[in-house]
């Protein structure tokens, strides 16, 4: 009934002339207010459901990676880093990789696709220029042990957005994901 009454009023006001036009605009203003309220309710619903929305004060990749991956928090001296499984990392990489993926395993025994850097786990402190402070950094090695040591070192040095591939390249291969071997120029395993 209200919608019908509004449309009749709107049409009759437009026909009525200048006074009617002002009235019609006023009625449109009410519609705009209703749209604003609707938008606010939809936004609130999205936030309550936990869908990721930009948050002031967070870096872009922190929002994106943190919102897409649960990860197990590991408390260490100076803070914590997060462990991630191979399935989670593969899902992230398929969506959109927007973080540096760093191989810390020595000696070189292969790498994950889209690896950005190779930094030996025991030399992390010497290569801080390759490790972005404002973005997430995902570390990995063969079994997860060396990357956990490197992640702990980064946290101790003040990094807050550190991620570790929990069981490393071994689990990655067991799950059937591709592993590259640049020494041979192709895929391995």
C-alpha positions as CSV (number, residue, x, y, z in Angstrom):
1,X,0.0,0.0,0.0
2,X,2.8,2.5,0.9
3,X,4.6,1.8,-2.4
4,X,1.4,2.4,-4.4
5,X,0.7,5.6,-2.4
6,X,4.2,6.8,-2.9
7,X,4.2,6.2,-6.7
8,X,0.8,8.0,-7.1
9,X,2.1,10.9,-5.0
10,X,5.3,11.1,-7.0
11,X,3.6,11.0,-10.4
12,X,0.9,13.6,-9.3
13,X,3.6,15.9,-7.8
14,X,5.6,15.8,-11.0
15,X,2.5,16.8,-13.0
16,X,1.7,19.5,-10.5
17,X,4.7,21.7,-11.5
18,X,7.5,23.3,-9.5
19,X,6.0,22.8,-6.1
20,X,5.4,19.2,-6.9
21,X,8.9,18.7,-8.1
22,X,10.3,19.9,-4.8
23,X,7.9,17.5,-3.0
24,X,9.0,14.7,-5.3
25,X,12.7,15.4,-4.5
26,X,11.8,15.3,-0.9
27,X,10.2,11.8,-1.3
28,X,13.3,10.7,-3.2
29,X,15.4,11.9,-0.3
30,X,13.5,9.5,1.9
31,X,14.3,6.7,-0.6
32,X,18.0,7.7,-0.4
33,X,17.8,7.5,3.4
34,X,16.3,4.0,3.1
35,X,19.1,2.9,0.8
36,X,21.7,4.2,3.3
37,X,20.0,2.3,6.1
38,X,19.8,-0.8,3.9
39,X,23.5,-0.5,3.0
40,X,24.4,-0.1,6.7
41,X,22.4,-3.3,7.6
42,X,24.1,-5.3,4.8
43,X,27.5,-4.1,5.9
44,X,26.8,-5.1,9.5
45,X,25.6,-8.5,8.3
46,X,28.8,-9.0,6.4
47,X,30.9,-8.1,9.4
48,X,28.9,-10.4,11.7
49,X,29.4,-13.3,9.3
50,X,33.1,-12.7,9.4
51,X,33.7,-11.9,5.8
52,X,36.9,-9.9,5.4
53,X,36.5,-6.2,5.0
54,X,39.3,-3.6,4.9
55,X,40.3,-2.4,8.4
56,X,42.0,0.9,9.0
57,X,45.6,0.5,10.3
58,X,46.2,-3.0,8.8
59,X,48.5,-3.5,5.9
60,X,46.8,-4.8,2.8
61,X,48.5,-8.2,2.7
62,X,48.0,-8.7,6.5
63,X,44.2,-8.3,5.9
64,X,44.2,-10.6,3.0
65,X,46.4,-13.4,4.3
66,X,45.1,-13.3,7.8
67,X,41.5,-13.3,6.6
68,X,42.1,-16.3,4.2
69,X,44.2,-18.6,6.5
70,X,43.5,-19.8,10.0
71,X,46.9,-21.1,10.9
72,X,48.1,-22.4,14.3
73,X,49.7,-19.7,16.5
74,X,53.1,-20.6,17.9
75,X,54.3,-18.5,20.8
76,X,58.0,-17.6,20.9
77,X,60.2,-15.1,22.6
78,X,59.1,-11.6,21.3
79,X,55.6,-12.7,20.0
80,X,54.3,-15.4,17.8
81,X,54.2,-16.7,14.2
82,X,51.6,-18.9,12.5
83,X,51.9,-22.5,11.2
84,X,50.1,-23.3,8.0
85,X,49.5,-26.7,6.3
86,X,50.1,-27.5,2.6
87,X,46.5,-27.5,1.7
88,X,45.9,-24.0,3.1
89,X,49.0,-22.6,1.3
90,X,47.9,-24.2,-2.0
91,X,44.4,-22.7,-1.6
92,X,45.9,-19.3,-0.9
93,X,48.3,-19.5,-3.9
94,X,45.4,-20.5,-6.2
95,X,43.4,-17.5,-5.1
96,X,46.0,-14.7,-5.3
97,X,49.5,-14.8,-3.9
98,X,50.3,-11.4,-2.5
99,X,53.0,-12.2,0.0
100,X,56.7,-13.2,-0.4
101,X,57.3,-17.0,-0.3
102,X,60.7,-17.7,1.0
103,X,62.7,-21.0,0.9
104,X,65.0,-21.2,3.9
105,X,66.1,-24.8,3.5
106,X,69.8,-25.6,3.1
107,X,71.2,-27.2,1.0
108,X,68.9,-26.5,-1.9
109,X,66.6,-29.5,-2.5
110,X,63.8,-27.9,-4.6
111,X,61.2,-25.2,-4.1
112,X,57.5,-24.5,-4.3
113,X,56.1,-22.7,-7.3
114,X,56.0,-18.9,-7.0
115,X,59.0,-18.9,-4.6
116,X,60.3,-15.3,-4.3
117,X,63.6,-15.8,-2.5
118,X,66.1,-18.3,-1.1
119,X,67.5,-17.3,2.2
120,X,69.4,-19.9,4.3
121,X,67.6,-20.2,7.7
122,X,70.7,-19.5,9.7
123,X,71.4,-16.3,7.7
124,X,68.0,-14.6,8.1
125,X,69.5,-11.8,10.2
126,X,72.0,-11.0,7.4
127,X,69.3,-10.6,4.7
128,X,66.7,-8.4,6.5
129,X,66.6,-6.2,3.3
130,X,64.8,-9.1,1.5
131,X,62.3,-9.5,4.3
132,X,59.4,-6.9,4.3
133,X,58.3,-5.7,7.7
134,X,55.0,-4.3,6.6
135,X,53.8,-7.5,4.7
136,X,53.3,-11.1,5.5
137,X,56.2,-13.5,4.9
138,X,55.7,-17.2,4.3
139,X,58.7,-19.3,5.1
140,X,59.3,-23.0,4.3
141,X,62.0,-25.7,4.2
142,X,62.0,-29.5,3.7
143,X,60.4,-30.6,7.0
144,X,59.4,-27.4,8.8
145,X,62.2,-27.4,11.3
146,X,64.5,-24.9,9.6
147,X,61.6,-22.6,8.7
148,X,60.4,-22.7,12.3
149,X,63.9,-21.5,13.4
150,X,63.9,-18.8,10.8
151,X,60.3,-17.7,11.8
152,X,61.3,-17.5,15.5
153,X,64.3,-15.4,14.5
154,X,62.2,-13.0,12.5
155,X,59.7,-12.6,15.4
156,X,62.6,-12.0,17.8
157,X,63.8,-9.2,15.4
158,X,60.4,-7.5,15.6
159,X,58.5,-9.0,12.6
160,X,54.8,-9.6,13.3
161,X,53.4,-11.1,10.1
162,X,55.4,-14.4,9.9
163,X,54.0,-17.6,8.6
164,X,55.6,-21.1,8.4
165,X,54.7,-24.1,6.2
166,X,54.4,-26.5,9.1
167,X,55.6,-29.7,7.6
168,X,57.5,-28.2,4.7
169,X,58.1,-29.5,1.2
170,X,57.7,-33.2,2.3
171,X,54.0,-32.7,3.2
172,X,53.6,-30.5,0.1
173,X,54.8,-33.4,-2.1
174,X,52.8,-36.0,-0.2
175,X,49.6,-34.0,-0.9
176,X,50.5,-34.2,-4.6
177,X,51.4,-30.5,-5.1
178,X,54.1,-29.6,-7.5
179,X,57.7,-29.1,-6.4
180,X,60.3,-27.5,-8.7
181,X,63.9,-28.3,-8.9
182,X,65.7,-25.5,-10.6
183,X,69.0,-27.5,-10.7
184,X,67.3,-29.9,-13.2
185,X,65.2,-27.2,-14.8
186,X,61.8,-28.8,-14.2
187,X,59.3,-30.4,-11.8
188,X,60.4,-33.0,-9.4
189,X,58.5,-35.6,-7.3
